[in-house]
Amino acid sequence: MHPETLAIRTQTARSAHREHATPLFLTSSFVFDSAEQARALFAEEIAGPVYSRYANPTTDEFVEKLRLLEGAEDGLATASGMSAVYTALAALLQSGDHVVAGRALFGSTHQLFTRVFPKWGITHRYVDGADADAFAAAIQPNTKVIFVETPSNPGLDLVDLAALGDLARARGLTFVVDNCFATPVLTRPIGFGAHVVVHSATKFIDGQGRVLGGAIVGEASRIAEARFLARHSGPALAPFNAWVLSKSLETLALRVERHASNALALATALEENAAVQRVRYPFLASHPQQALARRQMRWGGGVLTIDVGAYETARRFLDGLRLCSHSPNLGDTRTIVTHPTSTTHSKLTDAERARVGITPGLVRISVGLEHVDDILDDVSQALASAR
Ligand SMILES: Cc1ncc(COP(=O)(O)O)c(C=O)c1O
């Protein structure tokens, strides 16, 4: 079946109540039918509902849908995108290991590599994500993982997934992709050779700015390691959030298509606006990796960036918006505008920001599902007032 159908028709077995919509199992534990069943469940890898830190039917339904959409063997849900990134990496790495990562990373992932993992002797090397040869050159004898985001947040740089999938296989490394920006609707990294895909479900998967959530999907043996760590460290996704996210997956394809068509229309219009120094969007001819984007992504995604020049101009632009929200989230039905230098990427040094293209005037626009003319009118009036 097609992904749209799988996302809608994958459902926990119907209960005796014959419910049509997916039920919500809002329970922390489950009762045993017998003492022998309890003993047997605890004797081995616990499969089946016992305790919601291990598994819950609502959470399982959300993961099962995402697993099918990503074409993965197995998966688990986590409480947030960062718990997915952390759990996946902590499960795959041990003291003395090394990671090669694309430099353009979400701020908290950068904090994990620079402040958290070094405490356990896990080191990293950042390379230019656009340069596939740089990844090969950075591999050391103790390298275990290649980690990338594509398109990156907020630089919208692309990484050639097929080239890195081949490299990881040739060198016996685990290839991990944060697929938060593309979602499986646009890119399925496992088809390009990724072993593990991590998600912040908080973004396009929820799509309506309501809940935090995350997921790790991929090759069964790697997911087994992550599941063991998650069971005993506890980043479980709350069943209520899983229910919201499972329902959200039913409309993901529809929403992502409209996010992308609105974003392309807005990006194209803003390229003509004299108040904007530079527009970046993967499907624009001006994007240096447009050919790769069109090879690797079904559409260009729902996020674009504009550079309005100085910080003061960006400040006036943000304060001049009347419809669009000024907020640090993205992937919402509502258009959200963020200033990375002063918020999401404020912990980076000026030099680190410059290396990933985050200038003081850079503004990220997560294009929502309002009518595109209304979004353009608001952005245009705020640009005019900021000049
Ligand atoms: C690419 C990327 N990965 C991970 C995360 C973290 O997700 P969460 O906020 O759900 O922990 C984000 C959040 O913005 C993100 O943009």
The ligand as an ORCA input file, in Angstrom:
! r2SCAN-3c Opt
* xyz 0 1
  C      16.664     18.966     13.400
  C      16.175     18.859     14.803
  N      16.479     17.770     15.513
  C      16.056     17.633     16.794
  C      15.304     18.601     17.398
  C      14.879     18.420     18.835
  O      13.537     18.084     18.933
  P      12.667     18.281     20.265
  O      12.473     19.742     20.466
  O      11.409     17.519     19.979
  O      13.448     17.674     21.394
  C      14.949     19.748     16.685
  C      14.137     20.808     17.343
  O      13.938     21.888     16.817
  C      15.394     19.879     15.349
  O      15.089     20.969     14.624
*
